[in-house]
Amino acid sequence: MSSVFVPVGPEPAFVYWIRRITLLLAVGTLIFGIWWLFTSQGSADSASPAPDSSQSAEAAPIEPSSEPTAEPSQSPSESAVAIAGEAPVDCQDESIKVKALTNASTYVVGETPELRLTITNIGDIACKRDVGPKANELEITSGGYHVWSSDDCSASDNSKVIVMKPGEKVGSRITWNGRLSQKGCPGEGAVAKPGRYDVVGRNGNVESEGKPFSLIKAE
């Protein structure tokens, strides 16, 4: 029998058997420990939970979208004004209101009434209009007959084209010398007599309503 199984030495046989059993137990414990270490590590790797999708989504930063967002649409009236502002169109006659005014309702013969002309854009969009002397006229009549006109003696070729916003009003004024006039201004006219008169304003083809006033004798 081999000496591995038969103890050889000066000490009793059971001492050698105890040593061998202890050595075998130590080797077995070491092998078991190594096996347990590897198997527990593998189990831990396989048992580690996958990250929760909701937590990952919350942790991830929100990236700004590269796609442009839609701008709020303009109202029709705003769009129309914007377009008109970029390339203003001519004002239609129906979009223009003309008004003639006087600074008093009654004058003494020999006084010089102040006459006014106002032009208003009553349309919905901004538009171009000539509001200069060439396009404007103030005329005084009496009983349907021509008495005086701002174009008779001071006709002008000066134009003044402006862009008028909706509701915008522009005006001009002139002083009547109280005398009659004729087209071309052939000479100084006679002094207007007492009576009822009407002044009418024009801008292009648009005419105002007549504004009445009176001339009376001096006391």
C-alpha positions in Angstrom: 0.0 0.0 0.0 1.3 3.5 -0.8 2.5 5.7 2.0 -0.2 8.1 1.1 -2.7 5.8 2.7 -0.4 4.3 5.3 1.0 6.8 7.7 4.8 6.6 8.1 6.7 8.4 10.9 7.5 8.4 14.5 4.1 9.8 15.6 1.0 7.7 16.1 -1.0 7.0 12.9 -4.1 8.9 14.0 -2.0 12.1 14.2 -1.1 11.7 10.5 -4.8 10.9 9.6 -5.9 14.1 11.4 -3.3 16.2 9.5 -4.4 14.7 6.2 -8.1 15.2 6.9 -7.4 18.8 8.0 -5.4 19.3 4.8 -8.2 17.8 2.7 -10.8 20.0 4.4 -8.7 23.1 3.8 -8.2 22.3 0.2 -11.9 21.5 -0.2 -12.8 24.7 1.6 -10.5 26.7 -0.8 -12.0 25.0 -3.9 -15.6 25.6 -2.6 -14.7 29.3 -1.9 -13.3 29.8 -5.4 -16.4 28.1 -6.9 -18.8 30.2 -4.8 -17.0 33.4 -5.7 -17.4 32.9 -9.4 -20.9 31.6 -9.3 -22.1 34.5 -7.0 -20.5 37.1 -9.2 -22.2 35.7 -12.3 -25.6 35.6 -10.5 -25.1 39.2 -9.4 -24.4 40.3 -13.0 -27.4 38.5 -14.4 -29.7 39.6 -11.5 -28.8 43.4 -11.8 -32.0 45.1 -12.8 -32.3 46.9 -16.2 -32.7 50.7 -15.8 -36.3 51.9 -15.8 -37.3 53.5 -19.1 -39.3 56.2 -17.4 -36.3 57.1 -15.2 -34.0 57.2 -18.2 -36.4 59.5 -20.0 -36.6 61.8 -17.1 -32.9 62.0 -16.6 -32.2 62.7 -20.3 -32.0 66.4 -21.1 -34.7 67.8 -23.4 -33.2 68.9 -26.7 -34.6 71.9 -28.5 -36.4 71.0 -31.7 -34.7 72.1 -34.9 -37.9 72.4 -36.8 -39.3 75.9 -36.9 -42.6 76.6 -35.1 -45.5 78.2 -36.9 -45.9 82.0 -36.3 -49.3 83.2 -35.2 -51.3 84.3 -38.3 -52.2 87.9 -38.7 -55.8 89.0 -38.9 -57.0 89.9 -42.4 -57.0 93.6 -41.7 -53.4 93.6 -40.3 -52.2 91.6 -43.2 -53.9 94.0 -45.6 -52.3 97.0 -43.9 -48.9 95.3 -43.9 -49.0 94.5 -47.6 -50.3 98.0 -48.4 -47.4 99.4 -46.4 -44.8 97.5 -48.4 -46.3 98.4 -51.8 -49.1 101.0 -51.2 -51.8 101.1 -53.9 -53.6 104.2 -55.1 -56.6 105.2 -53.0 -59.9 104.5 -54.7 -62.3 107.5 -54.8 -64.8 105.6 -52.7 -62.2 105.3 -50.0 -61.8 109.1 -49.8 -64.1 111.6 -48.0 -63.7 115.3 -48.7 -65.2 118.0 -46.5 -65.4 121.8 -46.8 -65.4 124.0 -43.7 -65.6 127.7 -42.9 -64.4 129.4 -39.7 -67.7 131.2 -39.3 -71.3 130.9 -40.6 -71.8 134.6 -41.2 -69.4 137.3 -42.5 -69.8 141.0 -43.1 -69.2 142.1 -46.7 -65.5 143.0 -47.0 -64.3 140.4 -44.5 -62.1 137.6 -45.7 -63.5 134.1 -44.7 -61.1 131.3 -44.0 -61.9 128.2 -45.9 -60.7 124.7 -45.1 -60.5 121.5 -47.0 -60.1 118.1 -45.3 -59.4 114.7 -46.9 -59.9 111.5 -45.0 -59.1 107.9 -45.8 -62.3 106.0 -44.9 -61.1 102.7 -46.4 -59.7 99.6 -44.7 -56.1 99.8 -46.0 -53.3 102.3 -46.3 -53.1 103.8 -49.8 -51.5 106.6 -51.8 -53.3 109.9 -52.5 -52.3 113.2 -54.1 -53.3 115.8 -51.5 -51.4 118.7 -53.1 -52.7 121.9 -54.6 -52.9 120.3 -58.1 -55.5 117.8 -56.9 -57.4 120.2 -54.5 -59.9 122.9 -55.1 -62.3 125.1 -53.1 -65.1 126.7 -55.0 -67.8 129.2 -53.9 -71.2 129.3 -55.6 -74.4 131.2 -55.1 -77.7 130.0 -56.5 -75.8 127.5 -58.6 -73.6 130.2 -60.2 -69.8 130.3 -60.0 -68.5 133.0 -57.6 -64.9 132.1 -56.9 -62.4 129.2 -57.1 -59.0 128.6 -55.6 -57.9 127.5 -59.0 -59.0 130.6 -60.9 -56.1 132.9 -60.0 -53.6 130.5 -58.2 -53.8 127.2 -60.1 -50.8 125.0 -59.2 -49.1 122.0 -60.8 -47.6 120.9 -57.5 -48.5 117.4 -56.4 -48.1 115.9 -52.9 -48.6 112.2 -52.9 -48.6 110.6 -49.5 -49.6 107.3 -47.9 -52.7 107.6 -45.9 -53.5 105.1 -43.2 -57.1 104.1 -42.5 -58.8 106.9 -40.7 -56.0 109.4 -41.4 -57.1 113.0 -42.2 -55.1 115.8 -43.9 -56.2 119.3 -44.5 -55.4 122.6 -46.1 -56.7 126.1 -45.8 -57.0 129.3 -47.9 -58.4 132.8 -47.3 -61.0 134.1 -49.7 -60.5 137.8 -50.4 -64.3 138.3 -50.7 -64.2 139.1 -54.4 -65.5 137.3 -57.5 -63.1 135.5 -59.8 -62.9 133.9 -63.3 -60.8 131.1 -64.7 -57.5 132.5 -65.8 -57.9 135.5 -63.5 -58.4 138.2 -66.3 -58.6 140.9 -63.7 -59.6 141.8 -60.1 -63.3 140.9 -59.6 -66.0 142.8 -57.9 -66.7 142.5 -54.2 -69.3 139.8 -53.5 -72.7 141.1 -52.5 -74.7 140.1 -49.4 -76.4 136.8 -49.7 -76.2 133.1 -49.2 -73.2 131.2 -50.5 -72.0 127.6 -50.5 -68.4 126.4 -50.5 -67.5 123.0 -52.0 -64.2 121.1 -51.7 -62.7 118.7 -54.2 -59.9 116.3 -54.2 -59.4 114.7 -57.6 -62.9 113.5 -58.6 -64.2 113.4 -55.1 -66.4 116.3 -54.1 -67.7 117.4 -50.7 -71.2 118.4 -49.7 -71.8 122.2 -49.9 -71.0 124.1 -46.7 -73.4 127.2 -46.5 -72.4 130.6 -45.1 -73.8 134.1 -45.5 -72.5 137.6 -46.3 -74.3 140.5 -44.7 -74.2 144.3 -45.0 -72.1 146.2 -42.5 -74.2 148.2 -40.1 
